[in-house]
């Protein structure tokens, strides 16, 4: 096994997963012109991918525990790459929607394996660097998606038009699949600590609870809550309670629950999950609102909009990479300070937008990007470091699900606020200012919760730093 080479290959999947959430946004007008996609179909193309992605993450994490992270990652990347080819060749909107759903399923298999690898391949300082790399790649994929999409549409490579935003995934996926066996170093047989069986009833209940909660928010779009939405939201609560009860009963019988109750008994894990939801809620909403401000409010082209967001992406990546050096065993303190810095940054962005000072606005956007980058790495570290190795995959699935649900909630809730302001005043700049000011609630709440997160034990942490990465026998190909 070559741990860092394996992580680089896994990060290719993380980059593609986040890229595909945002790269399609700039292609919507071209889809409408070429395939005649109406508003509802465009919503399915955008949200269907992320919904299947979120619903399948816990299952993907548990499969990593059962079969090995690299093996499951390879299957997921193959499915994702094949679905990207299907998206690029789609003859109709209906075909494209189905292919996007399959893409989401492949992503759900890939992403939890990245966190599991960082948790089980590395320890101490090396583990913190691995989390930093994950955070940086996530930010580059998310914010760089609009830049790459705008460039592909402007260049119209080989006359592909909007199809290029999907086909760009293919060479990266093929290259990663080619390098994966070498990075795995020939480890092809699992060495499980005990039997891990699929928790199909738990998977069904989890998907039902999350679906009842998320689908109404996605379906509501910008026009207000659909008539059946409140009933689904209410129904998600008893279904979630049934899921938790099933998981406890299965664990008591010696089974392998999808979300082991031991995870929920870890105070650092519970608090960390809430912090991750809040941080991603603000991040995704902010990226969406900023793109709408630049394109709709300031009349920038898709390419110019993407270019304008590059400094924020660089700041986010830099913050993620610097976090391990700044934290050094005091990640909760760094997370708390970074969250409050993001709060101040959101407020400054709102003031800059109202002042119509583009240079100052882009400067404050960079500050927000850096603060959020400093949040991501310590949030992952404090959430996952106390998790036992035999349920690391399950924990990774829960963390990934929390990230995607936070992102979906941010886009739905704050997107609704944004468009409500636009409908009321027809003022995109004012709507951005109001919505961005509201985002301060997410980062401020994350900062308050972070103050109560446990610190790493000093001697233990120093021992891990000396040990470095252990022999990764539990991550087979």
Sine and cosine of phi, psi and omega as CSV:
sin_phi,cos_phi,sin_psi,cos_psi,sin_omega,cos_omega
0.00,0.00,0.70,-0.71,0.09,-1.00
-0.92,-0.38,1.00,-0.07,-0.19,-0.98
-0.83,0.56,-0.75,0.66,-0.07,-1.00
-0.95,0.32,-0.58,0.82,0.07,-1.00
-0.90,0.43,-0.65,0.76,0.04,-1.00
-0.89,0.46,-0.65,0.76,0.00,-1.00
-0.90,0.43,-0.63,0.77,0.03,-1.00
-0.87,0.49,-0.68,0.73,0.03,-1.00
-0.90,0.44,-0.69,0.72,0.01,-1.00
-0.89,0.45,-0.58,0.81,0.00,-1.00
-0.92,0.39,-0.41,0.91,0.12,-0.99
-0.87,0.49,-0.64,0.77,0.05,-1.00
-0.92,0.40,-0.65,0.76,0.05,-1.00
-0.88,0.48,-0.68,0.74,0.00,-1.00
-0.89,0.46,-0.73,0.68,-0.02,-1.00
-0.90,0.43,-0.62,0.78,-0.01,-1.00
-0.88,0.48,-0.72,0.70,-0.01,-1.00
-0.97,0.25,-0.57,0.82,0.05,-1.00
-0.85,0.53,-0.68,0.73,-0.11,-0.99
-0.97,0.25,-0.20,0.98,0.12,-0.99
-0.95,0.30,-0.58,0.82,-0.16,-0.99
-0.94,-0.34,-0.44,0.90,-0.13,-0.99
-0.92,0.40,-0.45,0.89,-0.06,-1.00
-0.97,0.25,-0.35,0.94,-0.07,-1.00
-0.84,0.55,-0.70,0.71,-0.07,-1.00
-0.96,0.29,-0.22,0.97,-0.03,-1.00
-1.00,-0.03,-0.04,1.00,-0.08,-1.00
-0.86,0.51,-0.72,0.70,0.04,-1.00
-0.87,0.50,-0.62,0.78,0.02,-1.00
-0.93,0.37,-0.60,0.80,0.06,-1.00
-0.89,0.45,-0.66,0.75,0.00,-1.00
-0.90,0.44,-0.65,0.76,-0.04,-1.00
-0.96,0.29,-0.61,0.79,-0.11,-0.99
-1.00,0.06,-0.73,0.68,-0.07,-1.00
-0.98,-0.22,-0.10,0.99,-0.03,-1.00
0.94,0.34,0.51,0.86,-0.02,-1.00
-0.92,0.38,0.85,-0.53,0.04,-1.00
-0.99,0.15,-0.04,-1.00,-0.07,-1.00
-0.87,0.50,-0.68,0.74,0.00,-1.00
-0.90,0.43,-0.65,0.76,0.01,-1.00
-0.93,0.37,-0.62,0.79,0.07,-1.00
-0.88,0.47,-0.63,0.78,0.03,-1.00
-0.89,0.46,-0.63,0.77,0.03,-1.00
-0.92,0.40,-0.64,0.77,0.03,-1.00
-0.88,0.47,-0.65,0.76,-0.03,-1.00
-0.97,0.23,-0.76,0.64,-0.17,-0.99
-1.00,0.01,-0.46,0.89,-0.03,-1.00
-0.86,0.50,-0.67,0.74,0.03,-1.00
-0.85,0.52,-0.76,0.65,-0.07,-1.00
-0.94,0.35,-0.52,0.85,0.00,-1.00
-0.93,0.37,-0.76,0.65,0.05,-1.00
-0.89,0.45,-0.62,0.78,0.07,-1.00
-0.81,0.58,-0.78,0.62,-0.04,-1.00
-0.92,0.39,-0.67,0.74,-0.08,-1.00
-0.93,0.37,-0.44,0.90,-0.08,-1.00
-0.99,-0.13,-0.03,1.00,-0.13,-0.99
-0.92,0.40,-0.68,0.73,-0.01,-1.00
-0.89,0.45,-0.64,0.77,0.05,-1.00
-0.90,0.44,-0.68,0.74,0.03,-1.00
-0.87,0.49,-0.64,0.77,0.04,-1.00
-0.90,0.44,-0.66,0.75,-0.02,-1.00
-0.94,0.35,-0.56,0.83,0.07,-1.00
-0.90,0.43,-0.54,0.84,0.08,-1.00
-0.89,0.45,-0.61,0.79,0.07,-1.00
-0.91,0.42,-0.61,0.79,-0.11,-0.99
-0.99,0.16,-0.63,0.78,-0.18,-0.98
-0.91,-0.42,-0.22,0.98,-0.06,-1.00
0.97,-0.26,0.70,-0.71,-0.12,-0.99
-0.89,0.45,-0.72,0.69,-0.09,-1.00
-0.93,0.36,-0.57,0.82,0.03,-1.00
-0.91,0.42,-0.74,0.68,-0.01,-1.00
-0.92,0.40,-0.62,0.78,0.04,-1.00
-0.87,0.50,-0.70,0.72,0.00,-1.00
-0.87,0.50,-0.67,0.74,0.04,-1.00
-0.90,0.44,-0.72,0.70,0.00,-1.00
-0.88,0.47,-0.67,0.74,-0.01,-1.00
-0.92,0.39,-0.60,0.80,0.05,-1.00
-0.90,0.43,-0.68,0.73,0.04,-1.00
-0.90,0.44,-0.70,0.71,0.00,-1.00
-0.88,0.48,-0.70,0.71,-0.03,-1.00
-0.91,0.41,-0.69,0.73,0.03,-1.00
-0.90,0.44,-0.64,0.77,0.03,-1.00
-0.92,0.40,-0.54,0.84,0.05,-1.00
-0.90,0.43,-0.64,0.77,0.08,-1.00
-0.88,0.48,-0.69,0.72,0.01,-1.00
-0.89,0.45,-0.65,0.76,0.04,-1.00
-0.88,0.48,-0.70,0.71,-0.03,-1.00
-0.92,0.39,-0.41,0.91,0.00,-1.00
-0.98,-0.21,0.14,0.99,-0.12,-0.99
-0.85,0.52,0.81,-0.58,0.02,-1.00
-1.00,0.06,-0.22,0.98,-0.05,-1.00
-0.50,-0.86,0.26,-0.97,0.01,-1.00
-0.91,0.41,-0.64,0.77,0.00,-1.00
-0.87,0.49,-0.68,0.73,0.04,-1.00
-0.88,0.47,-0.67,0.74,-0.01,-1.00
-0.90,0.44,-0.65,0.76,0.01,-1.00
-0.88,0.48,-0.71,0.70,0.00,-1.00
-0.89,0.45,-0.69,0.73,0.00,-1.00
-0.89,0.45,-0.59,0.81,0.04,-1.00
-0.91,0.41,-0.60,0.80,0.05,-1.00
-0.89,0.45,-0.65,0.76,0.05,-1.00
-0.91,0.41,-0.62,0.78,0.09,-1.00
-0.84,0.55,-0.70,0.71,0.01,-1.00
-0.88,0.48,-0.61,0.79,0.03,-1.00
-0.91,0.42,-0.67,0.75,0.05,-1.00
-0.89,0.45,-0.64,0.76,0.03,-1.00
-0.89,0.45,-0.63,0.77,0.01,-1.00
-0.89,0.46,-0.48,0.88,0.08,-1.00
-0.98,0.21,-0.56,0.83,-0.08,-1.00
-0.97,0.25,-0.80,0.60,-0.28,-0.96
-0.88,0.47,-0.69,0.72,-0.01,-1.00
-0.87,0.49,-0.44,0.90,-0.04,-1.00
-0.93,0.36,-0.45,0.89,0.01,-1.00
-0.92,0.39,-0.73,0.69,0.02,-1.00
-0.92,0.40,-0.63,0.78,0.00,-1.00
-0.90,0.44,-0.64,0.77,0.02,-1.00
-0.90,0.43,-0.69,0.73,0.03,-1.00
-0.88,0.47,-0.56,0.83,-0.04,-1.00
-0.97,0.24,-0.58,0.81,-0.13,-0.99
-0.96,-0.29,-0.35,0.94,0.02,-1.00
-0.99,0.11,-0.43,0.90,-0.14,-0.99
-0.77,-0.64,0.36,-0.93,0.12,-0.99
-0.68,-0.73,0.27,-0.96,0.13,-0.99
0.84,0.54,-0.73,-0.68,-0.06,-1.00
-0.89,0.46,-0.63,0.77,0.01,-1.00
-0.88,0.47,-0.60,0.80,0.02,-1.00
-0.92,0.39,-0.66,0.75,0.03,-1.00
-0.90,0.44,-0.60,0.80,0.06,-1.00
-0.92,0.40,-0.60,0.80,0.04,-1.00
-0.90,0.44,-0.70,0.71,0.05,-1.00
-0.89,0.46,-0.61,0.79,0.02,-1.00
-0.89,0.46,-0.67,0.74,0.02,-1.00
-0.89,0.45,-0.64,0.77,0.03,-1.00
-0.88,0.47,-0.73,0.68,0.00,-1.00
-0.88,0.48,-0.67,0.75,-0.01,-1.00
-0.91,0.42,-0.69,0.72,-0.01,-1.00
-0.92,0.39,-0.61,0.79,0.07,-1.00
-0.85,0.52,-0.72,0.69,-0.01,-1.00
-0.91,0.41,-0.67,0.74,0.01,-1.00
-0.90,0.43,-0.63,0.77,0.02,-1.00
-0.92,0.39,-0.67,0.74,-0.06,-1.00
-0.94,0.35,-0.78,0.62,-0.09,-1.00
-0.99,0.15,-0.54,0.84,0.02,-1.00
-0.96,0.28,-0.24,0.97,-0.01,-1.00
-0.86,0.51,-0.70,0.72,-0.01,-1.00
-0.93,0.37,-0.59,0.81,0.04,-1.00
-0.91,0.42,-0.76,0.65,-0.02,-1.00
-0.90,0.43,-0.66,0.75,0.03,-1.00
-0.89,0.47,-0.70,0.71,0.03,-1.00
-0.88,0.47,-0.65,0.76,0.01,-1.00
-0.92,0.39,-0.68,0.74,-0.01,-1.00
-0.89,0.46,-0.65,0.76,0.01,-1.00
-0.94,0.35,-0.61,0.79,0.01,-1.00
-0.94,0.34,-0.66,0.75,-0.02,-1.00
-0.96,0.28,-0.48,0.88,-0.02,-1.00
0.76,0.65,0.81,0.58,-0.05,-1.00
-0.85,0.53,0.81,-0.59,0.02,-1.00
0.83,0.56,0.35,0.94,0.01,-1.00
0.93,0.37,0.39,0.92,-0.07,-1.00
-0.98,0.20,-0.40,0.92,-0.02,-1.00
0.89,0.46,-0.73,-0.69,-0.05,-1.00
-0.91,0.41,-0.38,0.92,-0.03,-1.00
-0.90,0.44,-0.41,0.91,-0.02,-1.00
-0.91,0.42,-0.46,0.89,-0.04,-1.00
-0.94,0.35,-0.34,0.94,0.08,-1.00
-1.00,-0.09,-0.65,0.76,-0.06,-1.00
-0.94,0.34,-0.31,0.95,0.03,-1.00
-0.90,0.44,-0.36,0.93,0.03,-1.00
-0.94,0.34,-0.46,0.89,-0.21,-0.98
-0.90,0.43,-0.79,0.62,0.00,-1.00
-0.87,0.49,-0.59,0.81,0.03,-1.00
-0.91,0.42,-0.70,0.72,0.00,-1.00
-0.90,0.44,-0.68,0.73,0.00,-1.00
-0.91,0.42,-0.68,0.74,0.01,-1.00
-0.89,0.45,-0.70,0.71,0.00,-1.00
-0.90,0.44,-0.65,0.76,0.03,-1.00
-0.91,0.42,-0.54,0.84,0.02,-1.00
-0.94,0.34,-0.63,0.78,-0.06,-1.00
-0.99,0.13,-0.38,0.92,-0.11,-0.99
-0.82,0.58,-0.73,0.68,0.01,-1.00
-0.87,0.50,-0.61,0.79,0.03,-1.00
-0.92,0.40,-0.69,0.73,-0.01,-1.00
-0.90,0.43,-0.54,0.84,0.02,-1.00
-0.95,0.32,-0.32,0.95,0.09,-1.00
0.92,0.40,0.47,0.88,0.07,-1.00
1.00,0.08,0.04,1.00,0.02,-1.00
-0.98,0.20,0.98,-0.20,-0.11,-0.99
-0.88,-0.48,-0.06,1.00,-0.02,-1.00
-0.89,-0.45,0.68,-0.73,-0.02,-1.00
-0.97,0.24,0.56,-0.83,0.11,-0.99
-0.83,-0.56,0.95,0.32,-0.10,-1.00
-0.94,0.35,0.48,-0.88,0.06,-1.00
-0.97,0.23,-0.34,0.94,-0.01,-1.00
-0.06,-1.00,0.17,-0.99,-0.02,-1.00
-0.91,0.41,0.72,-0.70,0.06,-1.00
-0.82,-0.57,0.93,-0.36,-0.03,-1.00
-0.96,-0.29,0.47,-0.88,-0.02,-1.00
-0.92,0.40,0.75,-0.66,0.04,-1.00
-1.00,-0.09,0.98,0.22,-0.08,-1.00
-0.91,0.42,-0.69,0.72,0.07,-1.00
-0.87,0.49,-0.65,0.76,0.04,-1.00
-0.90,0.44,-0.65,0.76,0.04,-1.00
-0.88,0.47,-0.65,0.76,0.01,-1.00
-0.91,0.42,-0.69,0.73,0.01,-1.00
-0.92,0.39,-0.64,0.77,0.02,-1.00
-0.90,0.44,-0.71,0.71,0.02,-1.00
-0.89,0.46,-0.63,0.77,0.00,-1.00
-0.91,0.41,-0.70,0.71,-0.01,-1.00
-0.90,0.43,-0.73,0.68,0.00,-1.00
-0.92,0.39,-0.64,0.77,0.01,-1.00
-0.90,0.44,-0.69,0.72,0.02,-1.00
-0.89,0.46,-0.49,0.87,-0.02,-1.00
-0.99,0.10,-0.68,0.74,-0.15,-0.99
-1.00,0.06,-0.65,0.76,-0.10,-1.00
-0.83,0.56,-0.71,0.70,0.03,-1.00
-0.87,0.49,-0.58,0.82,0.01,-1.00
-0.93,0.37,-0.65,0.76,0.02,-1.00
-0.93,0.37,-0.69,0.73,-0.05,-1.00
-0.93,0.38,-0.44,0.90,-0.04,-1.00
-0.93,0.37,-0.53,0.85,0.04,-1.00
0.82,0.57,-0.75,-0.66,-0.05,-1.00
-0.96,-0.27,0.05,1.00,-0.10,-0.99
-0.97,-0.22,0.23,0.97,-0.02,-1.00
0.99,-0.13,0.24,-0.97,-0.05,-1.00
-0.91,0.42,0.73,-0.68,0.07,-1.00
-0.91,0.40,0.38,-0.93,-0.15,-0.99
-0.90,0.44,-0.52,0.86,-0.03,-1.00
-1.00,-0.02,-0.02,1.00,-0.06,-1.00
-0.89,0.46,-0.76,0.65,-0.02,-1.00
-0.85,0.52,-0.62,0.78,0.01,-1.00
-0.89,0.45,-0.65,0.76,0.03,-1.00
-0.92,0.40,-0.67,0.74,0.00,-1.00
-0.88,0.47,-0.67,0.74,0.03,-1.00
-0.91,0.41,-0.67,0.74,-0.04,-1.00
-0.91,0.41,-0.42,0.91,-0.02,-1.00
-0.91,0.42,-0.43,0.90,-0.04,-1.00
-0.93,0.37,-0.81,0.59,0.03,-1.00
-0.91,0.42,-0.53,0.85,0.04,-1.00
-0.91,0.41,-0.65,0.76,0.06,-1.00
-0.89,0.45,-0.63,0.78,0.04,-1.00
-0.90,0.44,-0.65,0.76,0.06,-1.00
-0.89,0.46,-0.62,0.79,0.03,-1.00
-0.89,0.46,-0.73,0.69,-0.01,-1.00
-0.90,0.44,-0.64,0.77,0.02,-1.00
-0.90,0.43,-0.67,0.75,0.04,-1.00
-0.89,0.46,-0.67,0.74,-0.03,-1.00
-0.90,0.44,-0.66,0.75,0.02,-1.00
-0.91,0.42,-0.66,0.75,-0.01,-1.00
-0.92,0.40,-0.66,0.75,0.00,-1.00
-0.91,0.41,-0.64,0.77,0.03,-1.00
-0.91,0.42,-0.61,0.80,0.02,-1.00
-0.92,0.40,-0.47,0.88,0.02,-1.00
-1.00,0.09,0.02,1.00,0.00,-1.00
1.00,0.07,0.28,0.96,0.01,-1.00
-0.99,0.12,-0.18,-0.98,-0.02,-1.00
-0.87,-0.49,1.00,0.06,-0.04,-1.00
-0.92,0.38,0.44,-0.90,0.01,-1.00
-0.88,0.48,-0.70,0.71,0.08,-1.00
-0.87,-0.50,1.00,-0.09,-0.05,-1.00
-0.83,0.55,0.75,-0.66,0.02,-1.00
-0.83,0.55,-0.43,0.90,0.03,-1.00
-0.85,0.52,-0.53,0.85,0.03,-1.00
-0.89,0.46,-0.70,0.72,-0.08,-1.00
-0.96,0.29,-0.23,0.97,0.07,-1.00
-1.00,0.07,-0.15,0.99,0.04,-1.00
-1.00,0.06,0.93,-0.37,-0.07,-1.00
-0.87,0.49,-0.65,0.76,0.01,-1.00
-0.89,0.45,-0.59,0.81,0.02,-1.00
-0.93,0.37,-0.71,0.71,-0.01,-1.00
-0.88,0.48,-0.76,0.65,0.00,-1.00
-0.90,0.43,-0.66,0.75,-0.02,-1.00
-0.88,0.47,-0.61,0.79,0.02,-1.00
-0.89,0.46,-0.69,0.73,0.01,-1.00
-0.90,0.44,-0.66,0.75,0.03,-1.00
-0.88,0.47,-0.68,0.73,0.01,-1.00
-0.88,0.48,-0.67,0.74,0.04,-1.00
-0.87,0.50,-0.72,0.69,-0.05,-1.00
-0.91,0.41,-0.68,0.73,-0.01,-1.00
-0.90,0.44,-0.71,0.71,-0.01,-1.00
-0.95,0.32,-0.51,0.86,0.09,-1.00
-0.86,0.51,-0.75,0.66,0.01,-1.00
-0.94,0.35,-0.66,0.75,-0.05,-1.00
-0.88,0.48,-0.79,0.62,-0.07,-1.00
-0.91,0.41,-0.66,0.75,0.03,-1.00
-0.90,0.44,-0.65,0.76,-0.03,-1.00
-0.90,0.43,-0.69,0.73,0.02,-1.00
-0.88,0.48,-0.70,0.72,0.01,-1.00
-0.89,0.45,-0.74,0.67,-0.03,-1.00
-0.90,0.44,-0.62,0.78,0.01,-1.00
-0.91,0.42,-0.67,0.74,0.05,-1.00
-0.88,0.48,-0.66,0.75,0.03,-1.00
-0.91,0.40,-0.63,0.78,0.02,-1.00
-0.88,0.47,-0.75,0.66,-0.07,-1.00
-0.92,0.39,-0.66,0.75,-0.07,-1.00
-0.99,0.15,-0.72,0.70,-0.09,-1.00
-1.00,0.01,-0.69,0.73,-0.06,-1.00
-0.98,0.19,-0.72,0.70,-0.06,-1.00
-0.99,-0.17,-0.04,1.00,0.08,-1.00
0.90,0.44,0.59,0.81,0.09,-1.00
-0.98,0.17,0.46,-0.89,0.09,-1.00
-0.96,0.26,0.29,-0.96,0.05,-1.00
-0.82,0.57,-0.64,0.77,0.00,-1.00
-0.92,0.39,-0.69,0.72,0.03,-1.00
-0.90,0.43,-0.60,0.80,0.03,-1.00
-0.89,0.46,-0.73,0.68,0.03,-1.00
-0.88,0.48,-0.67,0.75,0.01,-1.00
-0.90,0.43,-0.59,0.80,0.01,-1.00
-0.92,0.39,-0.38,0.92,-0.02,-1.00
-1.00,-0.05,-0.12,0.99,0.00,-1.00
-0.86,0.50,-0.72,0.70,0.02,-1.00
-0.84,0.54,-0.60,0.80,0.04,-1.00
-0.91,0.41,-0.62,0.78,0.03,-1.00
-0.90,0.44,-0.67,0.75,0.02,-1.00
-0.90,0.43,-0.67,0.75,0.02,-1.00
-0.90,0.44,-0.65,0.76,0.04,-1.00
-0.88,0.47,-0.74,0.67,0.01,-1.00
-0.88,0.47,-0.67,0.74,0.01,-1.00
-0.89,0.46,-0.67,0.75,0.05,-1.00
-0.88,0.48,-0.67,0.75,0.01,-1.00
-0.90,0.44,-0.63,0.78,-0.03,-1.00
-0.97,0.24,-0.49,0.87,0.00,-1.00
-0.99,0.16,-0.38,0.92,-0.11,-0.99
-0.82,0.57,-0.68,0.73,0.00,-1.00
-0.87,0.50,-0.60,0.80,0.00,-1.00
-0.95,0.32,-0.61,0.80,-0.03,-1.00
-0.97,0.23,-0.51,0.86,-0.03,-1.00
-0.97,0.23,-0.89,0.45,0.04,-1.00
0.72,0.70,0.85,0.52,0.05,-1.00
1.00,0.02,-0.13,0.99,0.02,-1.00
-0.89,-0.46,0.68,0.73,-0.05,-1.00
-0.84,0.54,-0.64,0.76,0.01,-1.00
-0.86,0.52,-0.64,0.77,0.01,-1.00
-0.91,0.42,-0.70,0.71,0.03,-1.00
-0.88,0.47,-0.68,0.73,0.00,-1.00
-0.88,0.48,-0.67,0.74,0.02,-1.00
-0.88,0.47,-0.75,0.67,-0.01,-1.00
-0.91,0.42,-0.65,0.76,-0.01,-1.00
-0.91,0.41,-0.62,0.78,0.01,-1.00
-0.90,0.43,-0.67,0.74,0.04,-1.00
-0.94,0.34,-0.51,0.86,0.10,-0.99
-0.91,0.41,-0.64,0.77,0.07,-1.00
-0.89,0.45,-0.61,0.80,0.05,-1.00
-0.86,0.51,-0.74,0.67,0.04,-1.00
-0.90,0.44,-0.59,0.81,0.01,-1.00
-0.91,0.42,-0.67,0.74,0.06,-1.00
-0.86,0.51,-0.72,0.70,0.00,-1.00
-0.88,0.47,-0.66,0.75,0.01,-1.00
-0.91,0.41,-0.60,0.80,0.05,-1.00
-0.89,0.46,-0.66,0.75,0.02,-1.00
-0.88,0.47,-0.70,0.72,0.00,-1.00
-0.91,0.41,-0.66,0.75,-0.01,-1.00
-0.90,0.43,-0.63,0.78,0.02,-1.00
-0.90,0.44,-0.69,0.72,0.01,-1.00
-0.90,0.43,-0.52,0.85,0.03,-1.00
-0.98,0.18,-0.09,1.00,0.02,-1.00
0.81,0.58,0.61,0.80,0.05,-1.00
-0.97,-0.24,0.99,-0.11,-0.11,-0.99
-0.89,0.46,-0.67,0.74,0.00,-1.00
-0.88,0.47,-0.70,0.71,0.02,-1.00
-0.92,0.40,-0.61,0.79,0.02,-1.00
-0.87,0.49,-0.74,0.68,-0.02,-1.00
-0.91,0.42,-0.53,0.85,0.07,-1.00
-0.91,0.41,-0.69,0.73,0.02,-1.00
-0.94,0.35,-0.53,0.85,0.08,-1.00
-0.88,0.48,-0.66,0.75,0.06,-1.00
-0.88,0.48,-0.64,0.77,0.02,-1.00
-0.89,0.45,-0.66,0.75,0.05,-1.00
-0.89,0.45,-0.68,0.74,0.02,-1.00
-0.86,0.51,-0.70,0.72,0.01,-1.00
-0.90,0.44,-0.69,0.73,-0.01,-1.00
-0.90,0.44,-0.68,0.73,0.01,-1.00
-0.92,0.38,-0.58,0.81,0.08,-1.00
-0.88,0.47,-0.61,0.79,0.05,-1.00
-0.94,0.35,-0.36,0.93,0.03,-1.00
-0.98,0.21,-0.63,0.78,-0.21,-0.98
-0.90,0.44,-0.77,0.64,-0.09,-1.00
-0.89,0.45,-0.78,0.62,0.02,-1.00
-0.90,0.43,-0.50,0.86,0.04,-1.00
-0.90,0.45,-0.69,0.72,0.04,-1.00
-0.91,0.42,-0.67,0.74,-0.06,-1.00
-0.90,0.44,-0.76,0.65,-0.07,-1.00
-0.95,0.32,-0.41,0.91,0.00,-1.00
-0.98,0.22,-0.62,0.78,-0.16,-0.99
-0.98,-0.21,-0.24,0.97,-0.18,-0.98
-0.94,0.35,-0.44,0.90,-0.02,-1.00
-1.00,-0.05,0.09,1.00,-0.06,-1.00
-0.99,0.15,0.76,-0.65,0.06,-1.00
-0.89,0.46,0.50,-0.87,-0.08,-1.00
-0.88,0.48,-0.57,0.82,-0.12,-0.99
-0.95,0.31,-0.23,0.97,0.08,-1.00
-0.84,-0.54,0.35,0.94,-0.01,-1.00
-0.90,0.43,-0.59,0.80,0.03,-1.00
-0.90,0.43,-0.69,0.73,0.04,-1.00
-0.88,0.47,-0.68,0.74,0.02,-1.00
-0.90,0.44,-0.63,0.78,0.02,-1.00
-0.90,0.43,-0.62,0.78,0.05,-1.00
-0.89,0.45,-0.65,0.76,0.02,-1.00
-0.92,0.40,-0.67,0.74,0.02,-1.00
-0.88,0.47,-0.72,0.70,0.00,-1.00
-0.89,0.45,-0.65,0.76,0.04,-1.00
-0.89,0.46,-0.67,0.74,0.02,-1.00
-0.87,0.49,-0.64,0.77,0.02,-1.00
-0.89,0.46,-0.73,0.68,-0.05,-1.00
-0.94,0.34,-0.62,0.78,0.05,-1.00
-0.92,0.40,-0.64,0.77,0.07,-1.00
-0.87,0.49,-0.69,0.73,0.02,-1.00
-0.89,0.45,-0.70,0.71,-0.01,-1.00
-0.90,0.43,-0.68,0.73,0.02,-1.00
-0.89,0.46,-0.67,0.74,0.00,-1.00
-0.87,0.49,-0.73,0.68,-0.01,-1.00
-0.90,0.44,-0.69,0.73,-0.05,-1.00
-0.94,0.35,-0.78,0.63,-0.10,-0.99
-0.94,0.35,-0.80,0.60,-0.06,-1.00
-0.97,0.24,-0.45,0.89,0.14,-0.99
-0.90,0.44,-0.64,0.77,0.06,-1.00
-0.89,0.46,-0.68,0.73,0.03,-1.00
-0.88,0.47,-0.70,0.72,-0.02,-1.00
-0.87,0.50,-0.79,0.62,-0.08,-1.00
-0.95,0.32,-0.46,0.89,0.10,-0.99
-0.90,0.43,-0.64,0.77,0.04,-1.00
-0.92,0.40,-0.64,0.77,0.01,-1.00
-0.90,0.43,-0.68,0.73,0.01,-1.00
-0.90,0.43,-0.56,0.83,-0.07,-1.00
-0.97,0.22,-0.57,0.82,-0.13,-0.99
-0.82,-0.58,-0.19,0.98,-0.07,-1.00
0.85,0.53,0.45,0.89,-0.04,-1.00
-0.89,-0.46,0.99,-0.16,-0.05,-1.00
-0.92,0.40,-0.64,0.77,-0.01,-1.00
-0.89,0.45,-0.71,0.70,0.03,-1.00
-0.90,0.44,-0.63,0.77,0.03,-1.00
-0.90,0.44,-0.63,0.78,0.06,-1.00
-0.88,0.47,-0.68,0.73,-0.02,-1.00
-0.89,0.45,-0.70,0.71,-0.01,-1.00
-0.90,0.44,-0.71,0.70,-0.05,-1.00
-0.92,0.39,-0.67,0.75,0.00,-1.00
-0.91,0.41,-0.60,0.80,0.08,-1.00
-0.89,0.46,-0.59,0.80,0.03,-1.00
-0.92,0.40,-0.47,0.88,0.00,-1.00
-0.90,0.43,-0.33,0.94,0.02,-1.00
-0.87,0.50,-0.42,0.91,0.01,-1.00
-0.90,0.43,-0.61,0.79,-0.04,-1.00
-0.93,0.37,-0.73,0.68,-0.05,-1.00
-0.95,0.30,-0.57,0.82,0.03,-1.00
-0.91,0.41,-0.67,0.74,0.04,-1.00
-0.89,0.45,-0.64,0.77,0.05,-1.00
-0.89,0.46,-0.63,0.77,0.02,-1.00
-0.90,0.43,-0.66,0.75,0.03,-1.00
-0.89,0.45,-0.70,0.71,0.01,-1.00
-0.92,0.40,-0.61,0.80,-0.03,-1.00
-0.89,0.46,-0.49,0.87,0.00,-1.00
-0.89,0.45,-0.39,0.92,-0.01,-1.00
-0.99,-0.13,0.07,1.00,0.00,-1.00
-0.96,0.26,0.59,-0.81,-0.02,-1.00
-0.95,0.30,0.53,-0.85,0.07,-1.00
-1.00,0.04,0.35,-0.94,0.09,-1.00
-0.95,0.31,0.55,-0.84,0.07,-1.00
-0.92,0.38,0.79,-0.61,-0.10,-1.00
-0.84,0.54,-0.84,0.54,-0.03,-1.00
-0.88,0.48,-0.66,0.75,-0.02,-1.00
-0.89,0.45,-0.67,0.74,-0.01,-1.00
-0.89,0.45,-0.65,0.76,-0.01,-1.00
-0.93,0.38,-0.57,0.82,0.06,-1.00
-0.90,0.44,-0.67,0.74,0.01,-1.00
-0.88,0.47,-0.64,0.77,0.00,-1.00
-0.86,0.51,-0.60,0.80,0.00,-1.00
-0.96,0.26,-0.55,0.83,-0.07,-1.00
-0.95,0.30,-0.58,0.82,-0.04,-1.00
0.96,0.28,-0.64,-0.77,-0.09,-1.00
-1.00,-0.08,0.76,-0.65,0.03,-1.00
-0.98,0.19,0.15,-0.99,0.09,-1.00
-0.91,0.41,0.89,-0.46,-0.15,-0.99
-1.00,0.10,0.90,0.43,-0.07,-1.00
-0.95,0.30,-0.32,0.95,-0.07,-1.00
-0.99,-0.10,0.22,0.98,0.04,-1.00
-0.85,-0.52,0.95,0.31,-0.05,-1.00
-0.96,0.27,0.28,-0.96,0.12,-0.99
-0.97,0.24,0.00,0.00,0.00,0.00
